[in-house]
Amino acid sequence: MDTFRDIEEMRDWCRRQQRSGRTVGLVPTMGALHEGHLSLVRRANAECDCCVTTIFVNPTQFAAGEDLSRYPRPLEEDLDLLRGEGVEAVFLPTDSVMYPEGFGTYVSPPPVARRLEGESRPEHFRGVTTVVTKLFQIIPADAAFFGQKDYQQLRVVEHMVRDLNMPIRIVPCEIVREADGLAMSSRNRYLSESERETALSLSRALDRAAASFESGERNVDSLEQTMKAELAKCDKVDYAVVADADTLEPLCEIEQRAVVLVAAHVGRTRLIDNRIL
């Protein structure tokens, strides 16, 4: 497995693979890898001839007071996991490589970024669209693989690629869950034993909303109140909503493809989850 910290070396490696007729799949990550990330790697290896993974904790998508300084960075453990999955190349840039002195160009996110995470974390998606655009330039892959656990992020990237005519295919990949239903997340390792039990409120809220929907409920307010009742155990709820599955605009009655999304704080840890109805 090759590792790169230099942009030109990484770009040259990618182009050499493509000149030889190989397709390249990209899996961008912030490290602290778990089974959810590895499922993206396996999908990339299944659909492309080789897989490149990036590990970069992107500072521009963290606001002041968020967990940038304590975000887990078990690099050697991550690299061992990637070797075991047959990843051929890993890009490991530093902050100064991605954002050199004098950096001042940012990518404005599309309208799908405005609500939900965009309201709770106002600068977050500008950081996401900027770093993803930069990674797509550094690693001009054929396809990029994103998990649906970060549902709004996935939609933001899809809309950005469409709007800017970027020559890359975005592949959505299903959420991977623990046996008890908790969506896998690098932030789960922050949770104490009691907090982890409380964190199950997120997946249970989605389960209750989905069951109500399957029973015929189409009123959005009723579904949202069902979720909020389950999330009452959390320390703070940022949102528990039903939205259009593509635009994430609010709905009153469900007459098209919809998604339920929740974000809540358990102790010092902020968690998100979602389910397509």
Backbone bond lengths (Angstrom), bond angles and torsions (degrees), N, CA, C in turn:
res aa  C-N    CA-C-N  psi(-1)  N-CA   C-N-CA  omega(-1)  CA-C   N-CA-C  phi
1 M - - - 1.458 - - 1.523 108.81 -
2 D 1.318 116.24 124.58 1.460 121.54 178.44 1.524 110.07 -86.69
3 T 1.324 116.45 140.35 1.460 121.02 174.42 1.523 108.62 -120.00
4 F 1.327 114.93 140.32 1.462 120.71 -176.68 1.522 109.65 -131.38
5 R 1.336 115.36 139.92 1.462 121.51 170.35 1.528 111.01 -115.93
6 D 1.317 116.38 -17.45 1.455 121.94 -178.78 1.532 110.67 -92.21
7 I 1.321 116.94 134.00 1.465 121.85 -176.38 1.523 111.70 -63.10
8 E 1.325 118.12 -48.98 1.463 120.57 -176.20 1.524 111.78 -64.47
9 E 1.322 117.30 -37.17 1.464 119.95 178.13 1.521 110.62 -66.11
10 M 1.330 116.94 -40.52 1.466 120.43 178.62 1.525 110.37 -65.34
11 R 1.317 117.49 -46.13 1.469 121.01 -179.55 1.526 110.80 -62.62
12 D 1.325 116.54 -41.40 1.472 120.47 -179.62 1.523 110.66 -63.99
13 W 1.347 117.11 -40.72 1.471 120.24 178.59 1.530 109.95 -59.32
14 C 1.325 116.24 -46.54 1.464 121.10 -178.77 1.519 111.53 -61.61
15 R 1.309 116.90 -44.99 1.468 120.39 -178.25 1.521 111.33 -67.88
16 R 1.331 117.49 -33.97 1.469 119.70 176.91 1.522 111.22 -63.80
17 Q 1.335 116.81 -39.22 1.465 119.65 177.50 1.529 110.11 -61.83
18 Q 1.314 116.33 -44.17 1.457 120.42 -177.15 1.528 112.06 -70.41
19 R 1.324 117.15 -36.29 1.466 119.26 176.80 1.523 111.56 -64.48
20 S 1.324 115.61 -27.78 1.470 119.53 178.88 1.529 111.99 -84.50
21 G 1.345 116.36 2.24 1.464 120.67 177.22 1.509 115.03 94.05
22 R 1.326 117.99 8.90 1.470 121.48 -178.63 1.524 110.59 -94.88
23 T 1.316 116.34 140.35 1.460 120.76 173.60 1.523 109.52 -88.29
24 V 1.339 115.44 146.92 1.458 121.73 -175.04 1.525 109.55 -117.82
25 G 1.326 116.13 127.81 1.459 122.14 174.23 1.515 109.86 -106.30
26 L 1.318 116.53 136.05 1.458 122.58 -177.32 1.525 110.67 -112.18
27 V 1.335 116.65 132.53 1.461 122.47 174.57 1.526 107.79 -122.95
28 P 1.341 118.13 98.98 1.468 119.93 178.05 1.532 110.41 -79.02
29 T 1.330 117.46 133.81 1.469 121.16 178.08 1.526 109.69 -140.70
30 M 1.325 114.86 166.95 1.465 120.87 169.74 1.529 110.34 -106.85
31 G 1.332 116.84 18.39 1.453 120.43 178.44 1.514 112.24 79.44
32 A 1.351 115.88 -161.69 1.469 121.98 -172.64 1.530 108.37 51.89
33 L 1.322 115.78 53.50 1.458 122.32 -168.19 1.521 112.19 -70.24
34 H 1.333 114.60 146.58 1.456 122.57 176.20 1.520 108.35 -139.51
35 E 1.320 116.55 -174.49 1.459 121.19 -175.26 1.532 112.18 -59.17
36 G 1.336 117.03 -30.79 1.461 118.78 177.15 1.510 111.85 -61.48
37 H 1.343 117.04 -47.15 1.461 120.09 177.00 1.531 111.20 -61.93
38 L 1.329 115.85 -43.03 1.463 119.29 -176.77 1.528 111.53 -65.19
39 S 1.338 116.86 -29.23 1.467 119.20 175.98 1.536 110.66 -65.99
40 L 1.333 116.79 -33.28 1.470 120.23 175.87 1.528 110.20 -67.37
41 V 1.326 116.21 -41.86 1.462 120.72 178.55 1.525 110.58 -61.19
42 R 1.331 116.80 -43.12 1.465 119.69 -179.95 1.522 110.71 -64.76
43 R 1.327 116.49 -39.59 1.467 119.74 177.81 1.527 110.24 -63.89
44 A 1.328 116.70 -42.31 1.466 120.44 178.75 1.525 110.95 -62.29
45 N 1.324 116.80 -43.68 1.467 119.96 179.17 1.523 111.89 -67.17
46 A 1.337 116.88 -29.98 1.468 120.32 179.69 1.522 111.65 -74.71
47 E 1.338 117.03 -34.94 1.466 120.41 -174.66 1.521 113.62 -97.91
48 C 1.336 117.53 -15.41 1.462 121.01 -178.71 1.524 109.38 -127.98
49 D 1.318 115.99 166.78 1.462 120.35 -178.78 1.525 112.55 -76.88
50 C 1.322 117.12 -25.33 1.457 120.01 176.98 1.519 109.41 -152.13
51 C 1.328 115.18 160.05 1.458 121.39 -177.05 1.524 110.22 -123.24
52 V 1.331 115.28 132.44 1.461 122.50 170.87 1.523 107.28 -111.61
53 T 1.322 117.19 131.28 1.462 122.40 175.69 1.516 108.80 -114.68
54 T 1.315 116.79 140.59 1.451 120.35 174.04 1.524 109.40 -109.64
55 I 1.322 116.33 143.63 1.458 122.70 173.49 1.522 106.85 -125.54
56 F 1.324 115.86 108.82 1.460 120.83 -179.07 1.519 108.82 -155.40
57 V 1.322 117.10 116.92 1.461 121.67 176.07 1.527 106.53 -82.20
58 N 1.309 115.89 100.81 1.454 122.23 -168.97 1.531 111.99 -77.49
59 P 1.330 118.79 110.41 1.465 119.87 -174.42 1.521 114.10 -67.59
60 T 1.339 117.94 -24.50 1.467 118.96 -174.80 1.520 113.54 -76.03
61 Q 1.333 118.09 -8.64 1.461 119.00 177.32 1.528 112.58 -101.49
62 F 1.330 116.83 7.38 1.455 122.63 175.10 1.519 108.80 -108.09
63 A 1.316 117.10 132.74 1.460 121.31 175.03 1.523 109.51 -89.31
64 A 1.317 116.10 166.60 1.464 120.71 175.67 1.525 109.26 -58.60
65 G 1.331 115.64 133.94 1.454 120.20 179.68 1.513 114.26 90.08
66 E 1.349 117.83 -8.03 1.467 119.66 175.67 1.530 108.83 -82.87
67 D 1.343 116.52 -174.16 1.462 119.87 -166.12 1.528 114.37 -95.48
68 L 1.344 118.25 34.02 1.466 120.07 -179.84 1.523 111.68 -58.18
69 S 1.324 117.40 -47.06 1.464 119.98 -174.59 1.525 112.42 -67.94
70 R 1.309 117.82 -29.25 1.471 120.01 -178.37 1.520 113.35 -103.80
71 Y 1.343 116.55 6.33 1.466 118.75 179.56 1.528 108.59 -62.13
72 P 1.334 118.60 130.84 1.476 120.73 -174.07 1.522 112.38 -64.07
73 R 1.332 115.70 139.84 1.465 121.51 -178.24 1.533 110.85 -135.33
74 P 1.331 119.10 62.19 1.470 121.56 -179.54 1.534 111.03 -82.96
75 L 1.334 116.82 70.81 1.461 121.39 -168.05 1.528 113.06 -59.04
76 E 1.322 118.11 -49.31 1.474 119.10 -176.13 1.527 111.20 -63.17
77 E 1.319 116.56 -39.34 1.460 120.29 176.87 1.539 110.19 -62.75
78 D 1.323 116.25 -41.31 1.473 120.18 178.55 1.524 111.06 -62.30
79 L 1.319 116.63 -44.36 1.464 120.02 -178.39 1.518 111.07 -64.55
80 D 1.323 117.28 -37.96 1.470 120.12 177.03 1.528 110.80 -62.24
81 L 1.330 116.75 -42.11 1.460 120.29 178.25 1.521 110.93 -62.14
82 L 1.315 117.66 -42.07 1.460 121.19 -178.43 1.528 111.41 -68.42
83 R 1.323 116.96 -38.06 1.468 119.16 175.33 1.524 110.45 -60.13
84 G 1.328 115.29 -41.36 1.460 119.58 -179.30 1.509 113.75 -64.81
85 E 1.348 116.65 -22.63 1.466 120.93 179.32 1.526 112.71 -95.20
86 G 1.325 116.89 3.29 1.458 119.58 177.45 1.518 114.78 77.45
87 V 1.325 117.12 23.19 1.465 120.55 174.64 1.526 108.50 -65.71
88 E 1.338 116.39 134.99 1.465 119.55 -175.79 1.521 113.20 -92.88
89 A 1.339 117.74 -25.85 1.461 119.67 -178.08 1.523 109.71 -148.64
90 V 1.337 115.52 143.89 1.461 122.30 176.99 1.523 108.14 -129.82
91 F 1.334 116.19 132.92 1.456 122.13 176.69 1.514 108.71 -101.64
92 L 1.345 116.86 123.17 1.465 123.14 -173.88 1.524 109.84 -125.47
93 P 1.308 118.57 67.37 1.468 119.14 -176.94 1.526 112.00 -75.79
94 T 1.308 115.83 156.58 1.458 121.52 171.35 1.524 109.04 -91.78
95 D 1.323 116.14 168.74 1.460 120.40 176.43 1.524 110.84 -57.66
96 S 1.335 117.13 -41.22 1.461 120.11 -176.05 1.522 112.26 -71.15
97 V 1.335 117.39 -24.91 1.463 120.42 175.20 1.526 110.15 -72.45
98 M 1.318 116.46 -43.41 1.466 120.03 -178.14 1.524 112.50 -78.28
99 Y 1.322 116.53 -32.96 1.468 120.74 -177.64 1.535 109.00 -130.89
100 P 1.334 116.94 74.04 1.464 119.92 -177.77 1.527 111.73 -66.51
101 E 1.311 115.27 165.06 1.462 120.92 179.72 1.531 110.24 -53.78
102 G 1.323 116.11 131.78 1.458 120.68 -178.92 1.511 114.02 92.48
103 F 1.343 117.43 -2.48 1.464 120.06 -179.93 1.523 110.18 -59.93
104 G 1.356 115.94 133.74 1.461 118.37 -179.05 1.507 114.94 -154.63
105 T 1.341 118.16 14.49 1.460 121.89 -178.32 1.521 109.96 -107.61
106 Y 1.330 115.95 123.32 1.458 121.01 -178.51 1.521 109.68 -125.17
107 V 1.337 116.43 154.86 1.460 122.93 178.99 1.521 108.71 -100.55
108 S 1.321 116.78 119.91 1.466 120.70 178.84 1.520 109.88 -72.31
109 P 1.328 118.18 129.97 1.465 120.15 -178.91 1.520 111.63 -72.65
110 P 1.333 117.57 157.40 1.463 122.61 -179.56 1.531 111.09 -74.52
111 P 1.341 117.03 170.49 1.471 120.61 -176.80 1.522 115.08 -56.34
112 V 1.328 118.28 -27.62 1.464 120.50 -179.71 1.528 111.82 -63.18
113 A 1.324 117.43 -12.71 1.463 121.60 179.61 1.514 113.56 -86.66
114 R 1.325 119.03 -8.62 1.459 120.91 -168.89 1.519 114.12 -70.33
115 R 1.320 118.45 -38.80 1.456 121.13 -174.55 1.528 111.02 -90.45
116 L 1.331 116.29 178.09 1.462 123.40 169.84 1.531 111.64 56.97
117 E 1.328 118.48 -109.75 1.458 119.83 179.11 1.521 111.01 -60.47
118 G 1.323 116.84 -33.58 1.449 120.40 179.46 1.514 112.72 -64.05
119 E 1.323 117.14 -30.50 1.465 121.38 176.74 1.523 111.24 -83.34
120 S 1.332 116.37 -39.97 1.467 120.17 -178.88 1.528 111.95 -74.06
121 R 1.324 116.90 -31.54 1.468 122.14 -176.21 1.530 108.23 -135.30
122 P 1.325 118.62 79.36 1.470 122.66 -166.10 1.529 115.75 -57.14
123 E 1.330 119.55 -33.03 1.470 120.61 -177.93 1.528 112.74 -95.42
124 H 1.308 116.02 -3.66 1.463 120.17 -170.70 1.525 112.78 -58.20
125 F 1.321 117.68 -52.87 1.467 119.03 -172.07 1.522 113.00 -73.93
126 R 1.328 118.59 -23.42 1.460 118.73 172.54 1.524 109.51 -63.62
127 G 1.332 116.52 -39.11 1.459 120.33 175.70 1.514 112.24 -65.46
128 V 1.345 116.51 -39.08 1.465 120.83 179.88 1.526 110.88 -66.03
129 T 1.334 117.12 -51.21 1.466 119.29 -177.49 1.523 111.61 -63.73
130 T 1.323 116.71 -35.12 1.469 119.43 179.32 1.521 111.14 -67.89
131 V 1.337 117.43 -48.89 1.459 118.68 -176.70 1.527 111.52 -69.63
132 V 1.333 117.92 -36.75 1.466 119.41 178.97 1.527 110.49 -66.63
133 T 1.323 117.54 -40.87 1.466 120.21 175.88 1.526 110.78 -59.47
134 K 1.324 116.21 -43.81 1.459 119.49 179.09 1.530 111.20 -63.36
135 L 1.333 116.99 -42.25 1.468 119.61 179.23 1.521 111.48 -64.63
136 F 1.331 117.21 -37.25 1.466 119.90 178.16 1.528 111.21 -66.40
137 Q 1.335 117.70 -29.11 1.467 121.36 176.74 1.531 111.04 -77.07
138 I 1.297 116.26 -37.98 1.463 120.84 -178.74 1.522 111.03 -73.90
139 I 1.345 115.72 -38.10 1.471 121.95 -178.65 1.523 107.06 -122.41
140 P 1.324 118.17 86.30 1.470 121.36 -176.82 1.531 112.23 -74.05
141 A 1.328 114.73 67.11 1.466 121.77 -174.17 1.524 111.36 -74.02
142 D 1.324 115.31 166.66 1.466 121.27 176.50 1.519 111.66 -80.68
143 A 1.333 116.66 -32.83 1.465 121.43 -178.30 1.520 108.70 -147.54
144 A 1.337 115.59 149.79 1.462 121.42 175.29 1.515 108.53 -126.23
145 F 1.327 116.69 140.47 1.455 122.99 -170.69 1.530 109.62 -114.12
146 F 1.343 115.20 123.10 1.462 121.83 -176.92 1.524 109.27 -127.75
147 G 1.327 116.42 140.07 1.451 121.16 179.08 1.519 112.42 -80.94
148 Q 1.321 116.27 146.85 1.459 121.28 179.77 1.524 112.64 -78.45
149 K 1.334 118.30 -5.74 1.464 119.05 176.58 1.527 110.08 -60.57
150 D 1.334 116.20 -40.32 1.468 121.73 172.51 1.525 107.46 -91.57
151 Y 1.336 115.17 70.16 1.465 120.99 -168.73 1.522 112.23 -62.02
152 Q 1.321 116.75 -46.23 1.462 118.56 -178.23 1.529 110.29 -66.29
153 Q 1.315 117.47 -39.76 1.466 120.42 175.92 1.522 110.99 -56.92
154 L 1.326 116.60 -44.63 1.461 121.00 177.80 1.520 110.89 -57.26
155 R 1.338 116.67 -46.58 1.469 120.17 -179.90 1.531 111.10 -65.64
156 V 1.332 117.08 -38.68 1.465 120.44 177.83 1.519 110.48 -60.39
157 V 1.329 116.97 -46.16 1.465 120.58 -179.58 1.529 110.34 -65.39
158 E 1.327 117.79 -43.11 1.464 120.76 178.81 1.521 111.02 -59.05
159 H 1.335 117.04 -46.59 1.464 120.61 -178.86 1.527 110.88 -66.67
160 M 1.325 117.73 -39.20 1.461 120.97 178.33 1.527 111.38 -62.29
161 V 1.324 116.83 -45.50 1.468 121.70 179.66 1.524 110.37 -62.02
162 R 1.331 116.56 -42.17 1.461 120.84 177.67 1.527 111.09 -64.20
163 D 1.326 116.83 -48.69 1.465 121.24 -174.70 1.523 112.35 -66.49
164 L 1.329 117.27 -35.05 1.462 121.22 -175.88 1.527 112.79 -99.97
165 N 1.346 116.80 8.70 1.475 121.71 176.53 1.531 112.27 53.61
166 M 1.319 116.07 42.24 1.455 119.52 179.15 1.529 110.01 -74.81
167 P 1.316 117.94 134.80 1.471 121.09 -175.30 1.524 112.76 -84.02
168 I 1.315 116.47 61.28 1.461 120.94 -179.84 1.517 108.25 -145.70
169 R 1.326 116.22 142.59 1.467 122.17 179.00 1.522 109.40 -93.30
170 I 1.327 116.15 128.74 1.458 120.96 178.20 1.522 108.61 -96.63
171 V 1.327 116.07 125.14 1.461 121.85 -176.04 1.530 109.50 -112.26
172 P 1.350 118.23 110.46 1.472 120.37 176.29 1.532 110.17 -74.51
173 C 1.322 116.29 140.19 1.465 121.36 -179.46 1.526 109.60 -127.14
174 E 1.320 116.30 141.25 1.459 122.37 -172.82 1.531 112.41 -63.18
175 I 1.325 114.40 153.16 1.460 121.49 175.66 1.531 109.31 -65.40
176 V 1.319 115.82 138.02 1.462 121.22 173.25 1.525 107.44 -104.66
177 R 1.321 116.31 130.92 1.469 121.33 -174.93 1.527 111.31 -119.05
178 E 1.330 113.73 154.01 1.458 119.53 169.77 1.531 108.57 -68.23
179 A 1.334 116.44 167.75 1.468 120.21 -178.01 1.528 112.00 -58.82
180 D 1.340 117.34 -30.06 1.463 120.48 -178.96 1.524 113.43 -87.85
181 G 1.327 116.99 1.72 1.457 120.74 175.94 1.510 115.71 104.18
182 L 1.335 118.56 -13.50 1.462 120.96 -179.66 1.524 110.16 -64.90
183 A 1.331 116.15 127.61 1.458 120.05 177.95 1.527 109.92 -65.72
184 M 1.320 116.88 133.01 1.454 120.12 -179.07 1.521 109.97 -66.63
185 S 1.333 115.36 135.08 1.457 122.45 -179.10 1.516 108.71 -153.66
186 S 1.323 116.25 145.64 1.461 120.05 176.06 1.517 111.31 -61.48
187 R 1.328 116.94 -26.17 1.461 120.66 -178.71 1.532 112.60 -78.96
188 N 1.321 118.48 -11.16 1.471 119.90 179.41 1.529 111.41 -60.22
189 R 1.323 116.60 -27.37 1.469 119.47 -177.56 1.531 111.95 -69.45
190 Y 1.328 117.61 -12.82 1.462 120.67 175.00 1.526 112.14 -74.37
191 L 1.323 117.62 -21.79 1.466 121.71 -168.90 1.522 112.47 -77.40
192 S 1.325 115.96 135.53 1.455 120.26 170.05 1.532 108.69 -74.94
193 E 1.324 117.01 174.01 1.467 120.17 -178.88 1.523 111.50 -60.59
194 S 1.328 116.88 -43.92 1.468 119.62 179.82 1.532 111.09 -70.30
195 E 1.329 117.11 -37.35 1.471 120.27 178.21 1.522 111.16 -65.92
196 R 1.321 115.94 -35.27 1.464 118.37 179.64 1.529 110.79 -63.87
197 E 1.318 117.04 -37.70 1.460 120.31 176.96 1.523 109.89 -64.12
198 T 1.328 117.13 -42.10 1.468 120.45 176.99 1.529 110.92 -63.38
199 A 1.329 116.77 -37.08 1.469 121.05 -178.70 1.524 112.68 -60.99
200 L 1.335 116.51 -23.16 1.467 119.28 177.69 1.527 111.56 -65.03
201 S 1.328 117.01 -13.36 1.463 120.18 176.96 1.526 111.29 -58.49
202 L 1.331 117.18 -31.25 1.464 119.06 -178.15 1.524 111.28 -65.76
203 S 1.321 116.92 -51.46 1.465 118.74 -179.28 1.527 110.96 -68.76
204 R 1.334 117.16 -33.54 1.469 119.42 177.88 1.525 111.38 -66.97
205 A 1.336 116.88 -36.39 1.460 120.01 176.30 1.523 110.87 -61.86
206 L 1.320 116.43 -42.19 1.462 120.38 177.57 1.527 111.08 -66.15
207 D 1.326 116.58 -40.37 1.469 120.95 177.89 1.531 110.41 -59.10
208 R 1.327 116.72 -45.04 1.462 120.32 -178.18 1.529 111.04 -65.68
209 A 1.334 116.35 -40.82 1.456 119.37 178.35 1.522 111.07 -65.43
210 A 1.329 116.67 -41.66 1.467 120.28 -179.85 1.525 110.94 -66.06
211 A 1.336 117.16 -39.83 1.461 120.26 178.51 1.516 110.92 -64.76
212 S 1.323 116.86 -40.64 1.461 120.59 178.18 1.521 110.72 -64.87
213 F 1.332 116.01 -40.40 1.467 120.39 177.64 1.526 110.68 -63.03
214 E 1.331 116.53 -44.07 1.462 120.56 -180.00 1.525 111.16 -63.98
215 S 1.327 116.85 -26.85 1.472 121.08 178.31 1.532 112.44 -82.04
216 G 1.335 116.27 -1.58 1.452 119.57 174.86 1.510 116.47 112.40
217 E 1.339 117.34 -2.74 1.469 119.62 -179.94 1.531 110.29 -70.60
218 R 1.334 116.76 128.89 1.456 121.29 179.52 1.525 112.07 -124.78
219 N 1.324 117.14 -3.03 1.456 121.01 179.12 1.517 109.74 -79.56
220 V 1.331 116.17 121.62 1.456 120.98 -173.73 1.524 111.62 -66.14
221 D 1.311 117.91 -42.36 1.461 120.46 -178.67 1.529 111.21 -59.12
222 S 1.327 115.96 -40.93 1.463 119.86 179.19 1.526 110.96 -63.75
223 L 1.326 117.13 -43.36 1.458 120.57 179.62 1.525 111.24 -65.33
224 E 1.319 116.93 -39.53 1.460 119.95 -179.77 1.524 111.57 -68.21
225 Q 1.330 117.52 -38.28 1.462 120.18 177.99 1.527 110.63 -65.74
226 T 1.325 116.38 -35.05 1.464 120.67 176.36 1.524 110.49 -60.23
227 M 1.333 116.38 -44.67 1.461 119.91 179.72 1.527 111.65 -67.37
228 K 1.314 116.96 -43.18 1.466 120.27 -178.15 1.526 111.78 -63.04
229 A 1.320 116.72 -34.52 1.462 119.73 177.85 1.526 110.65 -63.15
230 E 1.313 117.10 -40.10 1.465 120.84 179.50 1.522 110.91 -71.23
231 L 1.329 117.43 -32.06 1.460 121.43 -177.00 1.527 113.24 -82.74
232 A 1.323 117.56 0.33 1.462 121.16 -177.07 1.527 112.49 -60.20
233 K 1.332 117.05 -21.16 1.465 120.67 180.00 1.531 112.20 -74.64
234 C 1.312 117.40 -17.37 1.464 121.30 -177.97 1.532 110.24 -75.74
235 D 1.316 116.10 160.00 1.460 120.53 -178.62 1.529 112.20 -73.52
236 K 1.307 117.05 -30.75 1.463 121.30 178.21 1.525 107.87 -158.52
237 V 1.326 116.25 139.18 1.468 121.56 176.62 1.519 108.05 -112.76
238 D 1.333 117.23 119.77 1.466 120.69 177.45 1.526 111.30 -79.87
239 Y 1.331 115.64 -41.33 1.463 119.44 175.32 1.524 110.26 -165.02
240 A 1.340 113.64 155.53 1.465 122.58 172.84 1.523 104.20 -149.25
241 V 1.333 116.19 97.49 1.464 120.13 -166.65 1.525 111.80 -134.16
242 V 1.329 113.05 160.48 1.456 122.51 168.78 1.522 106.67 -110.63
243 A 1.324 118.35 132.82 1.456 121.07 -175.63 1.528 110.63 -143.51
244 D 1.322 114.85 162.66 1.461 121.11 172.50 1.532 108.06 -59.64
245 A 1.310 116.91 133.01 1.459 120.84 -171.64 1.514 113.46 -68.19
246 D 1.331 118.57 -21.06 1.464 120.70 -179.89 1.516 111.58 -99.13
247 T 1.333 117.56 -50.70 1.464 120.73 -174.15 1.517 113.73 -90.67
248 L 1.329 117.19 -17.89 1.464 124.80 -174.32 1.527 112.66 62.92
249 E 1.327 116.79 20.48 1.454 120.61 173.43 1.527 109.50 -74.61
250 P 1.346 117.72 149.85 1.475 120.28 -177.67 1.515 112.11 -67.97
251 L 1.322 114.75 153.01 1.462 122.54 178.33 1.520 109.66 -122.94
252 C 1.339 116.09 155.02 1.469 121.43 171.27 1.521 110.68 -101.27
253 E 1.314 115.01 -46.97 1.459 122.76 174.62 1.525 107.95 -126.01
254 I 1.317 116.82 145.28 1.462 119.84 -178.11 1.521 109.19 -86.46
255 E 1.318 114.62 109.03 1.465 120.86 178.53 1.524 111.24 -124.00
256 Q 1.322 117.25 0.87 1.457 122.65 178.52 1.523 108.21 -143.04
257 R 1.322 116.71 -178.38 1.463 121.39 -179.71 1.524 108.83 -61.61
258 A 1.329 115.74 128.36 1.462 120.88 -174.31 1.524 110.59 -130.53
259 V 1.331 114.85 162.33 1.453 122.28 178.11 1.525 108.13 -135.19
260 V 1.323 116.19 142.51 1.463 120.76 172.58 1.524 107.55 -104.22
261 L 1.346 115.91 135.02 1.456 121.08 -175.77 1.524 109.83 -133.71
262 V 1.322 116.05 139.89 1.459 120.82 178.81 1.524 109.34 -133.75
263 A 1.345 115.19 148.25 1.464 122.62 172.04 1.513 107.34 -141.98
264 A 1.326 116.85 129.06 1.457 120.51 -176.77 1.522 110.41 -150.22
265 H 1.331 115.31 156.99 1.453 122.31 178.49 1.522 109.16 -102.91
266 V 1.312 115.46 131.91 1.461 122.13 173.97 1.526 106.13 -122.11
267 G 1.322 115.86 107.98 1.457 118.77 -169.92 1.517 109.02 62.80
268 R 1.335 116.47 -128.28 1.466 121.51 179.38 1.519 112.70 -92.01
269 T 1.333 116.85 3.18 1.456 120.96 -171.89 1.525 110.98 -105.41
270 R 1.318 116.04 129.27 1.467 121.82 177.79 1.527 108.53 -100.13
271 L 1.331 116.33 126.56 1.463 122.44 -176.90 1.519 110.23 -123.13
272 I 1.328 115.92 150.18 1.460 121.69 175.46 1.529 109.51 -130.15
273 D 1.329 115.09 158.09 1.468 120.68 177.70 1.521 107.69 -161.77
274 N 1.320 116.74 166.70 1.466 120.27 -178.97 1.521 110.34 -163.59
275 R 1.306 114.89 166.43 1.463 121.27 175.06 1.517 109.09 -154.20
276 I 1.301 116.41 134.73 1.469 121.28 175.52 1.517 108.46 -81.96
277 L 1.329 115.85 130.40 1.463 120.60 -179.73 1.522 110.43 -84.62
